[in-house]
């Protein structure tokens, strides 16, 4: 079954003569829940009004949609407080990588998550610390 539009995860390699190309096997650690990307402003606003957990590196906002959709959705926010476009894009790249590695295996079906970058911290904080922050934040928002 093909991944939904905007799905995060998996790896695609360009087709090459010597490489495996698109016929490459799926990585062994495939996510338990497929993640789709939030694109509509209304979905971001609903998450902003739901549960939230601040960390040193970012803010996690999460909400249970209460529907039967088995996918989890994730969105990323980096305002101009983060810096110029280069800094905002770097922060979002780091947050997307966290979503693939940490959020995908731990996400719950039917939930929306928004990762909000913090000025300086999202870019400068060690990546391992960001991963630990996300695991701790997920435990906190799912606790209730």
N, C-alpha and C positions, 0 to 999 in steps of 0.2 A: 504494500500500500504506500503510495507516495506521501511524503511529508506535506502538511498543510502549507499554504502560501505564507511566507514570512517565517518559516520554521528556523530555529536555531539549533545547531548541532550537526554532527556528522562532518565528514570531510570529503571534498571533491578535489580530485587532482586533475589538472589539464590533460587531455589526451595527448600522449606522446608515443613515439615509436618504441622506445625502450621501457617506458613506465607502464603501470597498470591502468592509468587513465580512469574512466568512469566505472570500470568494472572492479574497482578496488573493493575489498571486503569492508564491512562496517566495523568500526573500532570495537574492541571487546567491551569497553565500558560505555555502552549506549545508555542514554538517559531513561529513567523509569517512566517519566512523563514527558510527552513532547511539548516543547515550548513554542509559542507563537508570539510575535511582536505586537505590542499595542500600538495603534496608529491614530485612534480617534481621541480628540481632546476630552470628550465626555467620559471616556474610560479612565483617563488620567485623573480627572476631577473626582470621580467616584473613589478611586484609590486614595486620593489626598484626604478624603473625609473618613476613611476607615482606620484600621490599625496602623500604627507606625512604631518603628524602633530606630532610634538614632545610634550610630556607632562613630568611632573616631574618623573613619574613612568616608562614610556616606550615610544617607538616610534610607531606610527600607520602609516602603508603604505597601500594605497588603490588604486584600479583601477577598472574602468568599463570595463568588458570584451567585451561588445557590442554584446553578443549572446543572444539567446532566452532561454537559460537554466534558469529555475526558482530558482536554488539553489545559495546560496552565499557560497564562499569557504574561509577558514581561515587557516593561517599558523602561526607558532610560531618559533622564533629564539632566542637563548641564546648562545652567543659566549663564548669563554674561558675567556674573560674579566670579565665575571660575577663571575667566581671562579671555584672551582672544580666541579666534576660531581654532587655531592649532591646539591650544590648551583644552578647549571644550571637546574637540574630537579625540584627543588623547585620553581624557577622562572617560568618555563614552566607550572607547575601545577597551579600556581596562575593565569597565563594568560589564561589557558584553562578554569578555573572556571569563569573568567571574560567573556570569549567568550560565555559560556553557559548562564550566567545570564543577561549580558548587550548587547552583540553584537547580539545574536540570535533574540531578538525582534526588534532591530533597523536596522539590516542589510537590504540591498537592493538586490533584485534578480539580478543575473548577475554580481555581484561585487566580487572581491577578496580582502581579508584583510590579512595583516601580522602584527603581534604584535612582536616587537623587545624589548627584556628585556634590562634594563639599569643596569650597575653595582651598587650594593648595594640598589638602589632605589626600584627596583621591589620586592625585598625580604623584605626590611625593612619598606616600606611605608604602611600605614594603608589600609586595603582592601577597606574600604568605599571610601577612597580618590582615589584609583585606579579606582573604578567604576565611580566616578565623572569625573576623567580624561578621561576615555574612552567615556563617553557620550559627553563631550565637544569636544574631538577629532573627533568623528563621525559627529557632527554638522558642524565642520570646513571642513572636506573633502567632505561632501555632499553639502556644500553651493554653490560651483561653478558649 
